[in-house]
Each structure stands twice: as C-alpha cells, then as structure tokens.
C-alpha cells in the first residue's frame, strides 16, 4: 500500500496557520491524479477542491468545436477549483491533469465554510486567486504577442516550478493542445530549443538541460507571473 505524501508539500496547505491546519488536516483526502484525468468539466458543479502535491493540472478553455487552449497551470503552489469559494459553483474552463501525481482534496462544503469564516484562510485564498488571475491574463497576452518558442519556454518554466527535478513527461501533441497551436509548430519550436542545447526531447519526455538559458530566451511573461506568485504567496502565514 502506497504511503500518502505530506499534505504540506502543497504550499497553500503549508501556509495555513496552525489552528486552521489542525481543523483541516482530518478532512483532507489523498487522491491519485493520473495523466489526462478531468478534475472538473466546463459548466459542471464542482464537488471538491484539489491541492496538488507532485501533479500539474492545466486549466483549459474549450471552444464549441472542441478546440482548446490552456489559460493557466496549477501545481503544488495552489488549489484547483477556486470557483467554489468565489461563489460561482462552476466555471467555463476544464481542469485536466497534464503531469501525473498525487494530491489532496477537500469537499465543496468544507472549503466554503472555511472561506466564509473570513480571517487568514480567506485572505490566503484571495491572494492565491489574484496570482492565478495574473497568470491567466499574462497567458492571454503571451499567446497574442510572443513567438511560439517564447511561449514554449514560458510553459516549460512554469511547469518546472511546479515539479521536482528537470524532466517533464509530455508529448508534443499534448503541448500543442495546451498552447492551442498545431503540433508541427511545437515540433519546430522544440527543435530550436534542442539545437540551442536548452532541452532534450525523446519519446514523450522533455529534459531541461539549461534552465538559465530558457529563462534568457523566454519573454517577460514568465517573470511577471513568478514575481506575482512570490509576492502574494509567502511560504508561511503568520499564526
């Protein structure tokens, strides 16, 4: 039987003051988050929020014709399902696991009750929501104004920030779906990065060889998003 990870490997859970943590911990349920699993669907009422530990979840906007594009990624820095405590119950986006791992979930009723207590939990969740909105906004700007290889660098760096290590299990087709572009475009962009010695791509696995090189090659969008997360989400919240 697999041993459940420490919930406080999720940064939001780690930032809970001790009193709130003692109240939350018995209600957290460890869950597997396999690749491709849909955590919630567009327009559907959500039953839980999720706190990834070593998984990454993509938030996708899906068009009527089935085409999709990623609007944000969530990993161990955050929570999946903000509409529950923001009062919406559902959202037009879809949440899909892009990198498999584990996480913890909390029921819709519990997260609503905790948010409505006001105090440190509400403020922590609102700060996270502001950071997530920044990522969504910057993603829209990036997709409109920057080159595909810049977008790919941004996407790789955001994903790396949410994982341990320097490898991503990711097919070019999946990356194309996330970025909302043709697979051929991703192939060309990945080859440019590989020729520059920044990454190595083989059989659905991307190894980052030169992270500083990726950071130098990407657009300003990555730094804007990272700075906002760092500013709004301290490692610990004062008890």
N, C-alpha and C positions, 0 to 999 in steps of 0.2 A: 504494500500500500504506500502510495506516494506521500511524502511529508509536505504539509501545507507550508508555503513560504510565510515569512513575517509580513503582516499587513502593512507595517510601517516602512516597507520598501517603496510604498507609494508615498510621494512627497506630501500630498494633501493630508493623508492619514497621519503621517509623521508630524505634521504641523498642528494637529489638534492639541489643545491644552489638555493636561492630564485628566481633569474632571470629565471633559467631553469624551476623551478616549475611553475611559472606564465605562461610560454609558454605551458607547458604540460597539466596543470590541465583541461582546457576546452576540451581537446581531449581524456581524459580518460573516458572509458565507463564501468560502473559497470555491472558485469555479475555473474550469478549463476554458480557454479561449482559442479554439482551433482555427487554423488558417481558413479564411473565407466565410466564417460564421457571421450571420447577420445578427447584430446585437439588438437593433430595433429597425423597423421599416418605416418608410415615409408615411406620415399621416396616422400611424397606429399609436394607440395609447400605450405608454411605456409602463412596465410593471416594476422595474428596478433601475438603479443607477449602478455603474460599474467603475471600479478603481483598478486599472491595470497594474500589474507588478512587472512582468517582463514581456508583455504583449504590446502591440501597437494597433490602434483602431483608427481607421480612416472614416471621416465624415464626408459623405458624398452627396452631391445634389444630382438627382436623377430626372432627366427630361422625359416627356411623354413618349418619345420614340425609343426609350431605353438607354440612350447615351448618358454618360455620367462624367462628372469631374470632381476631384477632391477639393474640399473647401477648408479642411483642417485635419491635423493628426493629433491623437491623444495617446499618451503613454503613461509612464509611471509618475509623471508630473501632475496628472489630472484626473478628471472624472468624465465618464460618458453618460449623458442623459440630463444635461442642465435644464431642459425644458420642464422637468418635473418640479424643481424647486423655483423656477422662474414663473410658474403659473400656467404654462402652455399645455401640459399633459402630453403633447405630441409635437412633431416638427416635420417640415417638408424634406429634411435630409434623411439619409440612410447611414447607419453605422455598421461597418464591416471590418472584421479582423484582418489586417494586412500582414501582421507578423505574429505567429502563434506564441502562446504562453499561458500564464495564469493571471488571475485577478481575484478581486473580491466584489461581491455585490451586496447592496442594501435595498430593502423594499421601498417602494414609492411612498408609502405611508410614513415610514421612519424618516426618510430624508426630508419630507415636507414638514413633519413635526419638528425636526432638528433645526431646519431653516427658520421656521416661524417662532422659535424661541428667541430669535434675534441674538445679540451677543457675538462672541468670537466666531462661531460656526457660520453665521450669516455673512459676516464681513469677509471671512476666508473664501467662501464660495462666490461672493460677488467679485472679489479681486481676481479669482481664477476666471470667472466669466468675462471680465474685462480683458484679461490676457488672451483668452480664446477668441474674442471678437477682433482683437488686434491681428491675430494670426489669420482669421478669415478675410479681413479687409486687405491685408498685405498680400495674401494669396491671389485675390482678385486683381490687384494692381500688377503683381508679378506676371500673371498669366497674360495680361493685356500688353505689357510694355517691355518685357525682357525676353531674351533668346531662350530657346529650349534647353540648351546646355546650362545656362544660368539657372533655369527653373529646376533642372535635374540636380544640380549642385545643392540648391536650397533644400530640395526634397530629401536628398541623401543626408544632409547635415541635420535636419530636423528629426529624421528617423534615428540617426546615430545617437542624438542627445537622449533618446528615449529607450536605448538598449545598452546592455553591457557588451563590450567588445567592438570589433570593427567590421563584422560581417553581417550582411543582410541576405536573407533567403527571399529572393524576389525575381520573378520572370519579367522580361521586357514587356510582355503583353499586359501584365498587371500594372506595371508602372505607366504604360500608355493609358490604361483605363483611369488610373488615378489622376494623371495630368490632363486628361481629356484630349489627347493627341493621337495621331496614327503611330502604330508600332514601328514603322520604318523610321519615323522621326526620332524615336527613343533609341533605336539601334545606332543611328548616325551620331547622336549626342553621346551615347555611351562609348562608342569607338573613339571619339575625340578625347574623352577623358582618359580612356585606357592608353591611347597613344602618348598622352601627356604624362603618363606614369602616375596618375592620381588614383585610379581604381583598377581592379582586375575582375572581369566578368566571365563566369564559366558555369554552364548548366544551372541556371536559375539562382546563382549565388554571386553577390557582389561583395568584394573585399576592398575596403578603403585602404589604400597604401600611403596616401599623403593627405591627411586632413588639413593641415595649414594651406596646402595647395588648393584644395577645394574651397576653403574659406576665402582665399585670394581671388578665385575665379568666379565665385557666385556674385549675385547682385547685392544691393544693400538690404533687401527684404529679409534675409536670414538674420542679420544683426539687429534689425528693428524688432523682430519678433522675440529673439532671445533676450534682448535688453528689457523688453516689457515683462516677460515672464520672470526674469531675475529681480526686477524692481518690485513686482506685485506679489511674488510668492517666496517669502523667506523660508529658510529651512525649518524654522520653528516659530511658533506663535507664542508670545508671552503668556504665561499662565496667570 
